[in-house]
Each structure stands twice: as C-alpha cells, then as structure tokens.
Amino acid sequence: MSSPAIQDPVTPEQRRTARRAVVASSIGNALEWFDIIVYSSLAVVISHLFFESEGVGQVTGTLLTFGTFAVSYLIRPVGALVLGSYADRHGRRPALTITIALMMLGTLIMLVAPTSALIGPSAALVILLARLVQGFSAGGEFGTATAFLIENAPDKRAYYGSWQVATQGIAIFLASGFGFALNTLLSHDALYSWGWRIPYLFGLLIGPVGLFIRLRMDETPDFEALQGERERAASSPGARGGDAAAGTTTPRPALWRSPLAQTLVHSAGRWLTASGVVGLASMSVYTILFMPTFSIQNLDLPSWAAYLGGVVAGLVTLVGSPLVGHLADRVGPGKVMLVAAGVGVLAVYPLFLWLVSAPTVATLTAMQAVLGAIMALYFGPMPALLTEMFPTEIRTTGMSVAYNLGVTVFGGFAPLALAWLVSATGSLTAPSIYYAAVALLSLVCLLVARRRYAVR
C-alpha cells in the first residue's frame, strides 16, 4: 500500500505572494461592487435626476432606474466570454489590468454624467453607457480575480478565496456608509445637486491604486505550469496534426482547443450547474441593496435607516466570510453552503413578515444583519467550490461564464423583479417568495455539483 503524498511545507515567500494576491484582487473586486452598490443604494436620487421627467412619475422612474441596472447585466456574459477567454490564453494578470481600467472608465462616466435637467432624456443614455462599460468589465473580474487569488494560495484555498466575498462586505460597508452620511449630513438640495457624486469620486481615486498593484504582480503558478504544458505540446512530434503525407492524423490535444469551445461545448453541464449555485449568493447581495428603496417607498422609514442596516450587513460579511472560509477548508465548501441555502429558504419569509409588521429602524437593521450572515455563510466558500469545478485550462472562462450568468439572471434583474412584485401584488412580503425560490434552486444545484462533479 502506498503512503499518502506529503505536501511540501509552505514557504514564507509563498505566504507573502498569497497576501499580495489578496490585495491585488480585492481592490478591483471592491471597486466593482462599490460602484454597483452605490448605484443601487442611491436609486431614489438617480431616478429623480436622470429618469424622472415630465410625465414620468416616481414609480415609473424607479422601474426605469432598476431596468437600466438590469440591462447593463446583459453585457456581463459577453465580458465573461471575452475577458475570461483572454485570461485563460494570455494570463490572469493582464486580464485583471484590463478589467480595473474599464471599471475606472465606467466610474468616471457616472461622476461627470449630466442630469436630465441639462440634456433632457439623453441623460438616461449616459447612465446606460456607464452601466454597460461597468458590466462588461465586471463580466471578467470575478472569474479572473478568483482564479488569480486561489491559484496563488499555497494552501487554505477556501480561506483565501473567501476574501473575494469579504471585499464585497467592504464595498457594502463603504457604499452604505456614504449613503448614511450623505442622507444625514447634507440637505436635500445639496444631496441632489452634487452630494450624490462624492462616492463616485472616491471610487475613481482608489482605482489607480489597484491598477498599480496589479501591474506589479507576477503570474500565478498554475497558469505558468499550464503554459509550460502548452509549449511542450506545441514542440512535440505530431502536435500539428500528424504526417499528412503518410495519411495519418493526430487529434488536437485539449490544450490547443479554444477555452471558449472547451467551456461552452464540452463543459456545458459544469457552467450551467455552477450558475445555479451562484443564484443565492447574488440574490443575497441584491436583496440587501434593494432595502433602501423598499424601506423609503413602502415603510415610511427615514432615508438613512436602510443605509445603517447596510453598514451592519457589510461588517457581518467582512468579518464572517474569512471565518467561514476557515470552516470550509476543514469540512468542505459544499457542506457549509448547503446549510446556508437551507437557512435562506426557511428564514426569509419570517424576516420580511417581521419587518412589515414592525417597521422600525431596529427591525430593518436586524433583518439586514441576518441577510448579511446568510450571505457570508453561503457566498464565502463559493469561490473555492467554483474553482474545484473547472480545470486550469478553462478555469477563468468557466467561472466567468457561470458567475455572470447566475448574477445576470438572479441578481441583475432582482431589484427590478422585487420592485415589480411589490407593485403588482400589493404585498410587502412578496420579495421573500422570490428570494426563497432562488435559494431552493441553488440548493438543488449544489447537490448536483457535489454528486456529479465531486466537489467537497
């Protein structure tokens, strides 16, 4: 009987590289989510300034605001295909440089966008352009950054991967903090005239820091090993298809296939299953982001109330995700996520019912904290689980496609769907039904992933 392989001890240099990878990937991830969360949390302001004009009321303006938000997500799968394939062919680091540069462009457009008072209905088109640029960039960010982060991790991959989620907690915390400060420290006129642009200025200032750090990082060991295999395959006899004169042909090795073809055609089951797994993670984020608009328009709570809850939810996610990552390294990401999905299915309706029956700032804050805990418990181990589902040669493309399909279907349209459900049914607990249905679907997809693709 052969003894189990003994893993080489982790060197201090490997630890330093892993920590630098956390910083490099986290800044771009935080900037992406900061921009998304600011847009959602300031939806009431953006609706008034860019989408409400003569003959367009508040409800219609809100739907148009979230509709633009949703439409921008339609381009995310395109960004996933283009940037994910680029990362699998040319490296994680150059792809990350492109994504953060595009993020900065989208943030700049939002910062300088003229309102409808200046250019009329065309203002909405400027916002749509900003969202499309951001959406294309975000399409390649998660898969590339997650591959870059986990492939640089010498061990404890679930823990290192969880920092992708922890930085989303930072983004929720910062964006909600800006919303709270702007709504409490500025007058209504100041907020609507110039105050709402402050978060975008902040986001634009931190972008160059992330770009500088990413430019100084090395490529991941996994990708360098893959490139070595590709070079050996290219130089080996028969690599170009055999001896044509002799009438023999050699099938092209898998390493020569397009990452897009390998992913879309040969691994369709993987990315379809993974996109369903992503559903609850995305739904948790966007339900938290929907609460400012929901509470202001339906519960008559002060405008700052939901931002306070967002700050708490962000802190819970920031602190909780790495702790959950440690747990996932011990018992397996899938087991932890199954528990979180079950809690999501069972808990969301009572939470909404409690909030609607007792609409206070304390109730809303507690509810968002619970949603943040579910998010950390489910989302924290997810990067490691998705990494296990895809081999190195298609890892970035596969994760990018799966993640962005899941985010587009279950997240990008969530604020629009939740707002429509409340308007169409007249029930303030209707959003909980949508959340529970997505959580149930994710639970089923998790079971499929564990049984069919042998993830832990």
JODAFEN-V704594 format. One line per field, one symbol per residue. ss: DSSP state (H for helix, E for strand, - for the rest). A space follows every 10 residues. Layout:
ss=???
//
This chain:
ss=---------- -HHHHHHHHH HHHHHHHHHH HHHHHHHHHH H-HHHHHHHH H------HHH HHHHHHHHHH HHH--HHHHH HHHHHHHHHH -HHHHHHHHH HHHHHHHHHH HH---HHHH- -HHHHHHHHH HHHHHHHHHH HHHHHHHHHH H-----HHHH H-HHHHHHHH HHHHHHHHHH HHHHH--HHH HHH-HHHHHH HHHHHHHHHH HHHHH----- HHHHHHHHHH HHHHH----- ---------- ---HHH--HH HHHHHH-HHH HHHHHHHHHH HHHHHHHHHH HHHHHHHH-- ----HHHHHH HHHHHHHHHH HHHHHHHHHH H-HHHHHHHH HHHHHHHHHH HHHHHHH--- HHHHHHHHHH HHHHHHHHH- -HHHHHHHH- -HHHHHHHHH HHHHHHHHHH HH-HHHHHHH HHHHH----H HHHHHHHHHH HHHHHHHHHH HH----
//
